[in-house]
Amino acid sequence: MSTQFTTAGCTIMGDNALVNAGNQIATKGEKALIITGKHITKSGILQKLTHLLDENSVLYAIFNEITGEPTDTMIKESVAVYQREHCDFIIGLGGGSPLDSAKACAAMSVLEGSISDYVGKEMKGILPPLVLIPTTAGTGSEVTQFTIITDTAHDVKMLLKGAVLLPSLAIIDPALSYSAPKSVTASTGIDALTHAVEAYTSQKATPVTDLFALSAIKRIFTFLPRVYRDGSDKEARSEMALASYQAGICINNASVTVVHGMSRPIGALFHVPHGFSNALLIVPCFEYVLDGCYERFATIAKEIGVASLSDGDEEAAKKFIVALKELLHVVEIPCLLDYGIERDKFLQLCDKMATDALASGSPANTRKSLGISDIRTIYHNAL
């Protein structure tokens, strides 16, 4: 059976990657719309980019109104700025939200209708060149053909996709993540881990994604605790940037499974950042589907050194769950209730969340058949 493998058109990664990418950025167009958020503006990272653009004689306009998870309203506003300022390419700078917003803006700057019209369809067309620059190590958005935008009218996170959403240039400079708060470092790191484990245990996994996934998982278990303890740890920041990149490539080609399917409704209804919603669900989800592919979870446990080669698959798989719980404890990921989600409201919305999760299609990639009652059970277990 043949498989297809795609990623960003070009990736520049490592120390001084942003500075070294100046010439490449200049080839994308004459005027960029920079899409980012307030934190990046205040941190000084935006100024580094604008200085680089000035040095390379690239004009720019700035849209820094991405606050929290991106919504269809934010995308409409960004498209209006793009068109009003006569921009001809887009730069996304920040965490997953600005990067996802940049993709959506690029798409809706040329596509007709509302962004919600493209749910369940493949986005196609000739989009403006797209440059994505992550400032966190976790979302992998800079190398995926997906974007997640909230439909404000229905409180649903829309998963939109299309190969045209892959950037022509991804710039991964670990130094840009130094200013990330500890909580963001933790949640985005667990997000990357979720990507890698889901891709490895997905029905769509391939030999190529397996290599990237296992490599990313080992890096995260080794370096996330280190970078959480010391955000200035240069080696740990670099290794987490690489792990996030690897995990992003994995989900772009092997897709995600039950965790992502179930986390999107929580994000939409309770306004929980994507990385945190994944982190809150990763244990109850993987515990529930463990018996669908003991051998794959066992391989992960052996690769990260928490199980021995002599352990049986079921025993080793359960040791992975123990190690996962310990990692979440080290990086101080709370449970749903401690995060501040109201139990009664959560239970009241459980049926809607289960329906939306299943409708997303992601749980169907899991190597265990899951129906609506299974999704409900996992939500209840998460409490």
Summary of the structure (lengths in Angstrom):
residues: 383
radius of gyration: 19.8
end to end distance: 40.9
largest distance: 64.3
contacts: 1442
relative contact order: 0.11
helix: 59%
strand: 11%
